[in-house]
Amino acid sequence: MGISRWYLTATYFESGDEQNALVALEETRKVNYDFTEQDLVRLAGFFVKKNNFIELEIVYENLIRIKP
């Protein structure tokens, strides 16, 4: 279930629909999807493009947990 939510999140981001992407991302987090390093790097790219440094901080914290 989590992977499907992640794919939906990524699709929204890729299509430029940031509002629905953020909602889908929150749903993905709620089901405790285990983001891979690749997922997190992809999210970081989205947030850098949007200057969303609050979400970027969360992504980097998760990356540090995976690769200290």
BATORKOL-885883 format. One record per residue (C-alpha): residue in one letter; x, y, z. Coordinates in steps of 0.2 Angstrom, whole numbers, padded with zeros to 4 digits, always signed. Example, Ala and Ser with C-alpha at 12.3 -4.5 7.8 and 13.67 -1.06 7.14 Angstrom:
! residues 2
a+0062-0022+0039s+0068-0005+0036
END
This chain:
! residues 68
m+0000+0000+0000g+0014+0012+0004i+0023+0010-0012s+0007+0014-0022r+0005+0030-0011w+0023+0034-0015y+0021+0032-0034l+0006+0044-0033t+0016+0057-0023a+0030+0056-0036t+0018+0057-0050y+0010+0073-0043f+0027+0081-0040e+0032+0077-0058s+0016+0084-0065g+0019+0100-0055d+0004+0098-0044e+0013+0102-0028q-0003+0104-0017n-0009+0086-0021a+0009+0080-0020l+0011+0086-0002v-0006+0078+0003a-0001+0062-0005l+0016+0063+0004e+0008+0065+0021e-0003+0050+0017t+0013+0040+0012r+0021+0045+0029k+0005+0040+0039v+0006+0022+0032n+0025+0022+0038y+0031+0019+0020d+0050+0015+0021f+0058+0027+0009t+0073+0021+0000e+0088+0032-0002q+0083+0035-0020d+0066+0040-0015l+0073+0053-0003v+0085+0060-0015r+0071+0062-0027l+0060+0071-0014a+0075+0082-0010g+0076+0087-0029f+0058+0092-0029f+0059+0102-0013v+0075+0111-0019k+0066+0116-0035k+0052+0123-0024n+0063+0131-0011n+0053+0121+0002f+0067+0121+0015i+0056+0114+0029e+0052+0098+0020l+0070+0097+0013e+0076+0097+0031i+0065+0082+0035v+0071+0073+0020y+0089+0076+0024e+0086+0070+0042n+0079+0054+0035l+0094+0052+0023i+0106+0054+0037r+0097+0040+0046i+0100+0029+0031k+0118+0034+0027p+0126+0043+0042
END
